[in-house]
Structures are given as C-alpha cells and as structure tokens.
Amino acid sequence: MQTQNPILDQLAKAMTEAAGAADGVRKEAETMMKSQLQRLLADSDLVQREEFEAVQEMAAKARTENDQLKARIEALEAKLSG
C-alpha cells in the first residue's frame, strides 16, 4: 500500500512485519505444545487405539468360545447323568 505520507508507509510496513512475527510465534508455540503433548502421551501408560481394538476382538472371540465350551460341557453332563 503506497501513500503520499512516508510515516504511514513505515507504520504499515511495521504492522505487516509485526503480524508476520506474531504468526511465527504462534506456529512455534503450537509446535512446542504438540511436541510436549506427544512426549507426555508417550511417557504415559496409555494403549493405542489399534491395540485396544485388537484386544477387544480377542476378548469377544474368547467369550464366544467359552460359551460354546460351556454348552458342550452341559450337554456332556446331561448325557452322563441321564
């Protein structure tokens, strides 16, 4: 933006540079906070979603197998006592 007043030109230039610097500081702060959060999560004893879902599927399969075995045992016990 060019004007006839050099003071306004300098002020506009300074404002543009300040906005750029503020954006740089914001980006740096975001990067630092993400890094800190990732380190905190890595140090925590948390389970990743993929691992949780895999264990959840294994538990469901084990419950199904357990129910099937229970039914077989009950059938065999009924056969032995009957």
Contacts in CASP RR format, 6 or more apart in sequence:
PFRMAT RR
TARGET T0000
AUTHOR 0000-0000-0000
METHOD contacts of the structure
MODEL  1
MQTQNPILDQLAKAMTEAAGAADGVRKEAETMMKSQLQRLLADSDLVQRE
EFEAVQEMAAKARTENDQLKARIEALEAKLSG
1 9 0 8 1.000
1 12 0 8 1.000
2 9 0 8 1.000
3 9 0 8 1.000
3 12 0 8 1.000
47 55 0 8 1.000
END
